[in-house]
Amino acid sequence: MTSSNNKSKTENVALGRIDLSERKSWLSIGFIWSGILICVPALMVGGMVGTSMTIGKAIFSMLLGYICILVFMIPLGISSADLGLPTVMNASRSFGIGGSRVIVSIIIAISMVGWFGFQANVCGNSFSQIMGDYLGISIPVWVSSIIWGAIMLLTAVLGIGMIRYLNMVAVPLLLFGLLYGLYYGLVQMDGATVLSAYEPQQEMSVSTGMNLTMSGFITGAVTAGDYTRYAKSRGDTVKACLVGVVPAGVAVLGIGAILAVIAGTGDLTIVLSNTNLPVLGLLILVFATWTTATSSAYAGGIAGVNVLKLKDDKRAMLTLILGIVGIGLAAGGIIDHFVEFLNFLTNMTPPVAGVLVAEYFVFCKGKAEHWKPTKGGNIVGIVAWLCGVAGSMLLGSFFVPSINAIIISFVIYLVLRHFVPIKAEDEVELADAN
């Protein structure tokens, strides 16, 4: 199965292999990563880290967090680029077809629907606040969440083409907004003086800062294959990840940290509004949440297709349905449970990466011709994933839970897979796995 019908504006490929003729430029994929990372929740996380450390220490922990993410994100992206397959199909060998559907796809679908709902909620909350403060128009947050959630969902329903164009327009605007906000904070609000005198009351450890940094992007990194399946080569995958992730990721968290110290808020849109440029603040708000929310809904739709065993042409419809669920969560105030949600992602998602990387690069020797889906559930992959989840929870705040989970699942998979090899009779062709 190959990619979408070129005559249709809506992408109708979900689980099928992407032909080389349908691949995109590495820069356009990098723009997608940057668009995902430049968001209001990232500014909030940056604010949490920045107010609990010195700014230099905060930025150092953020940089380490993203470097750790790239260590597993790039191999995951390369494997999906080699195979031309999304993450949930990549997992159909190490977890088995059934394990991929019941474990990996459900985790991703729930996480992404939750992220979409959270973004819609953040957008609705800030939009209502700006409209009330500057135009005197009172709009309930749940109404704003529904309106903006519906607008952002449309892009995800249309698919990769529209997401790519959205980010190519939005990312430059977002970068301008970030730099302007930083300039205003440092120059107009005498931020340099505030920063030099700032002493956090309770200092956070570097490992905690790294974990918060990774938590905000962990599911996006694990689902890297949903986008890198469109990369033309391994080199393009590496460039897209490096250029798309590190500059934008560190910049948005760092600016969130600086603004949180200077202005007492990590919300860039509020800072921009206070500069008597509420329209610019509103545009930044919309694009910052739009680029991230639409990517969440898109990945959730792909995972949902696998869970329900639907055909590729049902991706758009399922994305729409799951997006409506996310909008319902937004209207219900999912923002109030953000910390609990990040904890869920931290424990459940990272071990998937350890299993996938171990199978493809160790046992398949990094070669697509050695890779085939396997029937049912691969007990080795499932047990390794469970060990990673348990290890992350039991070790608690020791080092970085996300990294602990990946290492544990990687090592356990290597050991168990050595003693329980995949049999030839358990392998199936890709067409039989869809």
Secondary structure as a PSIPRED ss2 file (coil, helix, strand):
# PSIPRED VFORMAT (PSIPRED V4.0)

   1 M C   1.000  0.000  0.000
   2 T C   1.000  0.000  0.000
   3 S C   1.000  0.000  0.000
   4 S C   1.000  0.000  0.000
   5 N C   1.000  0.000  0.000
   6 N C   1.000  0.000  0.000
   7 K C   1.000  0.000  0.000
   8 S C   1.000  0.000  0.000
   9 K C   1.000  0.000  0.000
  10 T C   1.000  0.000  0.000
  11 E C   1.000  0.000  0.000
  12 N C   1.000  0.000  0.000
  13 V C   1.000  0.000  0.000
  14 A C   1.000  0.000  0.000
  15 L C   1.000  0.000  0.000
  16 G C   1.000  0.000  0.000
  17 R C   1.000  0.000  0.000
  18 I C   1.000  0.000  0.000
  19 D C   1.000  0.000  0.000
  20 L H   0.000  1.000  0.000
  21 S H   0.000  1.000  0.000
  22 E H   0.000  1.000  0.000
  23 R C   1.000  0.000  0.000
  24 K E   0.000  0.000  1.000
  25 S C   1.000  0.000  0.000
  26 W H   0.000  1.000  0.000
  27 L H   0.000  1.000  0.000
  28 S H   0.000  1.000  0.000
  29 I H   0.000  1.000  0.000
  30 G H   0.000  1.000  0.000
  31 F H   0.000  1.000  0.000
  32 I H   0.000  1.000  0.000
  33 W H   0.000  1.000  0.000
  34 S H   0.000  1.000  0.000
  35 G H   0.000  1.000  0.000
  36 I H   0.000  1.000  0.000
  37 L H   0.000  1.000  0.000
  38 I C   1.000  0.000  0.000
  39 C C   1.000  0.000  0.000
  40 V H   0.000  1.000  0.000
  41 P H   0.000  1.000  0.000
  42 A H   0.000  1.000  0.000
  43 L H   0.000  1.000  0.000
  44 M H   0.000  1.000  0.000
  45 V H   0.000  1.000  0.000
  46 G H   0.000  1.000  0.000
  47 G H   0.000  1.000  0.000
  48 M H   0.000  1.000  0.000
  49 V H   0.000  1.000  0.000
  50 G H   0.000  1.000  0.000
  51 T C   1.000  0.000  0.000
  52 S C   1.000  0.000  0.000
  53 M C   1.000  0.000  0.000
  54 T C   1.000  0.000  0.000
  55 I H   0.000  1.000  0.000
  56 G H   0.000  1.000  0.000
  57 K H   0.000  1.000  0.000
  58 A H   0.000  1.000  0.000
  59 I H   0.000  1.000  0.000
  60 F H   0.000  1.000  0.000
  61 S H   0.000  1.000  0.000
  62 M H   0.000  1.000  0.000
  63 L H   0.000  1.000  0.000
  64 L H   0.000  1.000  0.000
  65 G H   0.000  1.000  0.000
  66 Y H   0.000  1.000  0.000
  67 I H   0.000  1.000  0.000
  68 C H   0.000  1.000  0.000
  69 I H   0.000  1.000  0.000
  70 L H   0.000  1.000  0.000
  71 V H   0.000  1.000  0.000
  72 F H   0.000  1.000  0.000
  73 M H   0.000  1.000  0.000
  74 I H   0.000  1.000  0.000
  75 P H   0.000  1.000  0.000
  76 L H   0.000  1.000  0.000
  77 G H   0.000  1.000  0.000
  78 I H   0.000  1.000  0.000
  79 S H   0.000  1.000  0.000
  80 S H   0.000  1.000  0.000
  81 A H   0.000  1.000  0.000
  82 D H   0.000  1.000  0.000
  83 L H   0.000  1.000  0.000
  84 G C   1.000  0.000  0.000
  85 L C   1.000  0.000  0.000
  86 P C   1.000  0.000  0.000
  87 T H   0.000  1.000  0.000
  88 V H   0.000  1.000  0.000
  89 M H   0.000  1.000  0.000
  90 N H   0.000  1.000  0.000
  91 A H   0.000  1.000  0.000
  92 S H   0.000  1.000  0.000
  93 R H   0.000  1.000  0.000
  94 S H   0.000  1.000  0.000
  95 F C   1.000  0.000  0.000
  96 G H   0.000  1.000  0.000
  97 I H   0.000  1.000  0.000
  98 G H   0.000  1.000  0.000
  99 G H   0.000  1.000  0.000
 100 S H   0.000  1.000  0.000
 101 R H   0.000  1.000  0.000
 102 V H   0.000  1.000  0.000
 103 I H   0.000  1.000  0.000
 104 V H   0.000  1.000  0.000
 105 S H   0.000  1.000  0.000
 106 I H   0.000  1.000  0.000
 107 I H   0.000  1.000  0.000
 108 I H   0.000  1.000  0.000
 109 A H   0.000  1.000  0.000
 110 I H   0.000  1.000  0.000
 111 S H   0.000  1.000  0.000
 112 M H   0.000  1.000  0.000
 113 V H   0.000  1.000  0.000
 114 G H   0.000  1.000  0.000
 115 W H   0.000  1.000  0.000
 116 F H   0.000  1.000  0.000
 117 G H   0.000  1.000  0.000
 118 F H   0.000  1.000  0.000
 119 Q H   0.000  1.000  0.000
 120 A H   0.000  1.000  0.000
 121 N H   0.000  1.000  0.000
 122 V H   0.000  1.000  0.000
 123 C H   0.000  1.000  0.000
 124 G H   0.000  1.000  0.000
 125 N H   0.000  1.000  0.000
 126 S H   0.000  1.000  0.000
 127 F H   0.000  1.000  0.000
 128 S H   0.000  1.000  0.000
 129 Q H   0.000  1.000  0.000
 130 I H   0.000  1.000  0.000
 131 M H   0.000  1.000  0.000
 132 G H   0.000  1.000  0.000
 133 D H   0.000  1.000  0.000
 134 Y H   0.000  1.000  0.000
 135 L H   0.000  1.000  0.000
 136 G C   1.000  0.000  0.000
 137 I C   1.000  0.000  0.000
 138 S C   1.000  0.000  0.000
 139 I C   1.000  0.000  0.000
 140 P C   1.000  0.000  0.000
 141 V H   0.000  1.000  0.000
 142 W H   0.000  1.000  0.000
 143 V H   0.000  1.000  0.000
 144 S H   0.000  1.000  0.000
 145 S H   0.000  1.000  0.000
 146 I H   0.000  1.000  0.000
 147 I H   0.000  1.000  0.000
 148 W H   0.000  1.000  0.000
 149 G H   0.000  1.000  0.000
 150 A H   0.000  1.000  0.000
 151 I H   0.000  1.000  0.000
 152 M H   0.000  1.000  0.000
 153 L H   0.000  1.000  0.000
 154 L H   0.000  1.000  0.000
 155 T H   0.000  1.000  0.000
 156 A H   0.000  1.000  0.000
 157 V H   0.000  1.000  0.000
 158 L H   0.000  1.000  0.000
 159 G C   1.000  0.000  0.000
 160 I H   0.000  1.000  0.000
 161 G H   0.000  1.000  0.000
 162 M H   0.000  1.000  0.000
 163 I H   0.000  1.000  0.000
 164 R H   0.000  1.000  0.000
 165 Y H   0.000  1.000  0.000
 166 L H   0.000  1.000  0.000
 167 N H   0.000  1.000  0.000
 168 M H   0.000  1.000  0.000
 169 V H   0.000  1.000  0.000
 170 A H   0.000  1.000  0.000
 171 V H   0.000  1.000  0.000
 172 P H   0.000  1.000  0.000
 173 L H   0.000  1.000  0.000
 174 L H   0.000  1.000  0.000
 175 L H   0.000  1.000  0.000
 176 F H   0.000  1.000  0.000
 177 G H   0.000  1.000  0.000
 178 L H   0.000  1.000  0.000
 179 L H   0.000  1.000  0.000
 180 Y H   0.000  1.000  0.000
 181 G H   0.000  1.000  0.000
 182 L H   0.000  1.000  0.000
 183 Y H   0.000  1.000  0.000
 184 Y H   0.000  1.000  0.000
 185 G H   0.000  1.000  0.000
 186 L H   0.000  1.000  0.000
 187 V H   0.000  1.000  0.000
 188 Q H   0.000  1.000  0.000
 189 M C   1.000  0.000  0.000
 190 D C   1.000  0.000  0.000
 191 G H   0.000  1.000  0.000
 192 A H   0.000  1.000  0.000
 193 T H   0.000  1.000  0.000
 194 V H   0.000  1.000  0.000
 195 L H   0.000  1.000  0.000
 196 S H   0.000  1.000  0.000
 197 A H   0.000  1.000  0.000
 198 Y C   1.000  0.000  0.000
 199 E C   1.000  0.000  0.000
 200 P C   1.000  0.000  0.000
 201 Q C   1.000  0.000  0.000
 202 Q C   1.000  0.000  0.000
 203 E C   1.000  0.000  0.000
 204 M C   1.000  0.000  0.000
 205 S C   1.000  0.000  0.000
 206 V H   0.000  1.000  0.000
 207 S H   0.000  1.000  0.000
 208 T H   0.000  1.000  0.000
 209 G H   0.000  1.000  0.000
 210 M H   0.000  1.000  0.000
 211 N H   0.000  1.000  0.000
 212 L H   0.000  1.000  0.000
 213 T H   0.000  1.000  0.000
 214 M H   0.000  1.000  0.000
 215 S H   0.000  1.000  0.000
 216 G C   1.000  0.000  0.000
 217 F C   1.000  0.000  0.000
 218 I H   0.000  1.000  0.000
 219 T H   0.000  1.000  0.000
 220 G H   0.000  1.000  0.000
 221 A H   0.000  1.000  0.000
 222 V H   0.000  1.000  0.000
 223 T C   1.000  0.000  0.000
 224 A C   1.000  0.000  0.000
 225 G H   0.000  1.000  0.000
 226 D H   0.000  1.000  0.000
 227 Y H   0.000  1.000  0.000
 228 T H   0.000  1.000  0.000
 229 R C   1.000  0.000  0.000
 230 Y C   1.000  0.000  0.000
 231 A E   0.000  0.000  1.000
 232 K C   1.000  0.000  0.000
 233 S C   1.000  0.000  0.000
 234 R H   0.000  1.000  0.000
 235 G H   0.000  1.000  0.000
 236 D H   0.000  1.000  0.000
 237 T H   0.000  1.000  0.000
 238 V H   0.000  1.000  0.000
 239 K H   0.000  1.000  0.000
 240 A H   0.000  1.000  0.000
 241 C H   0.000  1.000  0.000
 242 L H   0.000  1.000  0.000
 243 V H   0.000  1.000  0.000
 244 G H   0.000  1.000  0.000
 245 V H   0.000  1.000  0.000
 246 V H   0.000  1.000  0.000
 247 P H   0.000  1.000  0.000
 248 A H   0.000  1.000  0.000
 249 G H   0.000  1.000  0.000
 250 V H   0.000  1.000  0.000
 251 A H   0.000  1.000  0.000
 252 V H   0.000  1.000  0.000
 253 L H   0.000  1.000  0.000
 254 G H   0.000  1.000  0.000
 255 I H   0.000  1.000  0.000
 256 G H   0.000  1.000  0.000
 257 A H   0.000  1.000  0.000
 258 I H   0.000  1.000  0.000
 259 L H   0.000  1.000  0.000
 260 A H   0.000  1.000  0.000
 261 V H   0.000  1.000  0.000
 262 I H   0.000  1.000  0.000
 263 A H   0.000  1.000  0.000
 264 G C   1.000  0.000  0.000
 265 T C   1.000  0.000  0.000
 266 G C   1.000  0.000  0.000
 267 D C   1.000  0.000  0.000
 268 L H   0.000  1.000  0.000
 269 T H   0.000  1.000  0.000
 270 I H   0.000  1.000  0.000
 271 V H   0.000  1.000  0.000
 272 L H   0.000  1.000  0.000
 273 S H   0.000  1.000  0.000
 274 N C   1.000  0.000  0.000
 275 T C   1.000  0.000  0.000
 276 N C   1.000  0.000  0.000
 277 L C   1.000  0.000  0.000
 278 P H   0.000  1.000  0.000
 279 V H   0.000  1.000  0.000
 280 L H   0.000  1.000  0.000
 281 G H   0.000  1.000  0.000
 282 L H   0.000  1.000  0.000
 283 L H   0.000  1.000  0.000
 284 I H   0.000  1.000  0.000
 285 L H   0.000  1.000  0.000
 286 V H   0.000  1.000  0.000
 287 F H   0.000  1.000  0.000
 288 A H   0.000  1.000  0.000
 289 T H   0.000  1.000  0.000
 290 W H   0.000  1.000  0.000
 291 T H   0.000  1.000  0.000
 292 T H   0.000  1.000  0.000
 293 A H   0.000  1.000  0.000
 294 T H   0.000  1.000  0.000
 295 S H   0.000  1.000  0.000
 296 S H   0.000  1.000  0.000
 297 A H   0.000  1.000  0.000
 298 Y H   0.000  1.000  0.000
 299 A H   0.000  1.000  0.000
 300 G H   0.000  1.000  0.000
 301 G H   0.000  1.000  0.000
 302 I H   0.000  1.000  0.000
 303 A H   0.000  1.000  0.000
 304 G H   0.000  1.000  0.000
 305 V H   0.000  1.000  0.000
 306 N H   0.000  1.000  0.000
 307 V H   0.000  1.000  0.000
 308 L C   1.000  0.000  0.000
 309 K C   1.000  0.000  0.000
 310 L C   1.000  0.000  0.000
 311 K C   1.000  0.000  0.000
 312 D H   0.000  1.000  0.000
 313 D H   0.000  1.000  0.000
 314 K H   0.000  1.000  0.000
 315 R H   0.000  1.000  0.000
 316 A H   0.000  1.000  0.000
 317 M H   0.000  1.000  0.000
 318 L H   0.000  1.000  0.000
 319 T H   0.000  1.000  0.000
 320 L H   0.000  1.000  0.000
 321 I H   0.000  1.000  0.000
 322 L H   0.000  1.000  0.000
 323 G H   0.000  1.000  0.000
 324 I H   0.000  1.000  0.000
 325 V H   0.000  1.000  0.000
 326 G H   0.000  1.000  0.000
 327 I H   0.000  1.000  0.000
 328 G H   0.000  1.000  0.000
 329 L H   0.000  1.000  0.000
 330 A H   0.000  1.000  0.000
 331 A H   0.000  1.000  0.000
 332 G C   1.000  0.000  0.000
 333 G C   1.000  0.000  0.000
 334 I H   0.000  1.000  0.000
 335 I H   0.000  1.000  0.000
 336 D H   0.000  1.000  0.000
 337 H H   0.000  1.000  0.000
 338 F H   0.000  1.000  0.000
 339 V H   0.000  1.000  0.000
 340 E H   0.000  1.000  0.000
 341 F H   0.000  1.000  0.000
 342 L H   0.000  1.000  0.000
 343 N H   0.000  1.000  0.000
 344 F H   0.000  1.000  0.000
 345 L H   0.000  1.000  0.000
 346 T H   0.000  1.000  0.000
 347 N H   0.000  1.000  0.000
 348 M H   0.000  1.000  0.000
 349 T C   1.000  0.000  0.000
 350 P H   0.000  1.000  0.000
 351 P H   0.000  1.000  0.000
 352 V H   0.000  1.000  0.000
 353 A H   0.000  1.000  0.000
 354 G H   0.000  1.000  0.000
 355 V H   0.000  1.000  0.000
 356 L H   0.000  1.000  0.000
 357 V H   0.000  1.000  0.000
 358 A H   0.000  1.000  0.000
 359 E H   0.000  1.000  0.000
 360 Y H   0.000  1.000  0.000
 361 F H   0.000  1.000  0.000
 362 V H   0.000  1.000  0.000
 363 F H   0.000  1.000  0.000
 364 C C   1.000  0.000  0.000
 365 K C   1.000  0.000  0.000
 366 G C   1.000  0.000  0.000
 367 K C   1.000  0.000  0.000
 368 A H   0.000  1.000  0.000
 369 E H   0.000  1.000  0.000
 370 H H   0.000  1.000  0.000
 371 W C   1.000  0.000  0.000
 372 K C   1.000  0.000  0.000
 373 P C   1.000  0.000  0.000
 374 T E   0.000  0.000  1.000
 375 K C   1.000  0.000  0.000
 376 G C   1.000  0.000  0.000
 377 G C   1.000  0.000  0.000
 378 N C   1.000  0.000  0.000
 379 I H   0.000  1.000  0.000
 380 V H   0.000  1.000  0.000
 381 G H   0.000  1.000  0.000
 382 I H   0.000  1.000  0.000
 383 V H   0.000  1.000  0.000
 384 A H   0.000  1.000  0.000
 385 W H   0.000  1.000  0.000
 386 L H   0.000  1.000  0.000
 387 C H   0.000  1.000  0.000
 388 G H   0.000  1.000  0.000
 389 V H   0.000  1.000  0.000
 390 A H   0.000  1.000  0.000
 391 G H   0.000  1.000  0.000
 392 S H   0.000  1.000  0.000
 393 M H   0.000  1.000  0.000
 394 L H   0.000  1.000  0.000
 395 L H   0.000  1.000  0.000
 396 G C   1.000  0.000  0.000
 397 S C   1.000  0.000  0.000
 398 F C   1.000  0.000  0.000
 399 F C   1.000  0.000  0.000
 400 V C   1.000  0.000  0.000
 401 P H   0.000  1.000  0.000
 402 S H   0.000  1.000  0.000
 403 I H   0.000  1.000  0.000
 404 N H   0.000  1.000  0.000
 405 A H   0.000  1.000  0.000
 406 I H   0.000  1.000  0.000
 407 I H   0.000  1.000  0.000
 408 I H   0.000  1.000  0.000
 409 S H   0.000  1.000  0.000
 410 F H   0.000  1.000  0.000
 411 V H   0.000  1.000  0.000
 412 I H   0.000  1.000  0.000
 413 Y H   0.000  1.000  0.000
 414 L H   0.000  1.000  0.000
 415 V H   0.000  1.000  0.000
 416 L H   0.000  1.000  0.000
 417 R H   0.000  1.000  0.000
 418 H H   0.000  1.000  0.000
 419 F H   0.000  1.000  0.000
 420 V C   1.000  0.000  0.000
 421 P C   1.000  0.000  0.000
 422 I C   1.000  0.000  0.000
 423 K C   1.000  0.000  0.000
 424 A H   0.000  1.000  0.000
 425 E H   0.000  1.000  0.000
 426 D H   0.000  1.000  0.000
 427 E E   0.000  0.000  1.000
 428 V C   1.000  0.000  0.000
 429 E C   1.000  0.000  0.000
 430 L H   0.000  1.000  0.000
 431 A H   0.000  1.000  0.000
 432 D H   0.000  1.000  0.000
 433 A H   0.000  1.000  0.000
 434 N C   1.000  0.000  0.000
